Amino acid sequence: MPLLLVLLACTGKEPVDDSAPLPLFAIVEPAEGSTVGRCFTAVARTNGVTLVDPTTHPSNADGEGHWHILLDQRYFVCEAEACDVRIEDVEPGPFTLVGQLVENDYTPWLDEDGAEVKHEVPLTLTDGGCDTET
């Protein structure tokens, strides 16, 4: 127990609970409630899924897929954990970033209950340009 207190005192953070089950798919950046400009990087983590480029891996394979960012009936394809996003025709203010895990053939990935695997992150969009780092 003394070691735990020393770590907490040095880092200022609570220790991570490694016993919690990892989700199959989650957007980890930007964090829920963040403010983003029109260009930003979204980062997702997967548990048991290898992210691949669907153009070079067009056939479904166990444990392989990619993810989409869904926005107003459109989607951005993301074949790696980090995905650059550019939002041009959405009014500034609150919006929800939706990420969806998909198979190599673009069909939605289904969890053990048959539900599509998605993660929603509420954000606020500013009217900042894309020529600066966000």
Buried (B, 14 or more C-beta within 10 A) or exposed (E): EEEEEEEEEEEEEEEEEEEEEEEBBBBEBBEEEBBBBBBBBBBBBBEEBEBBEBEEBEEBEEEBBBBBBBBEEEBBBBBEBEBEBEBEEEEBEEBEBBBBBBBBEBEBBEEEEEEEBBBEBEBEBEEBEBEEEB
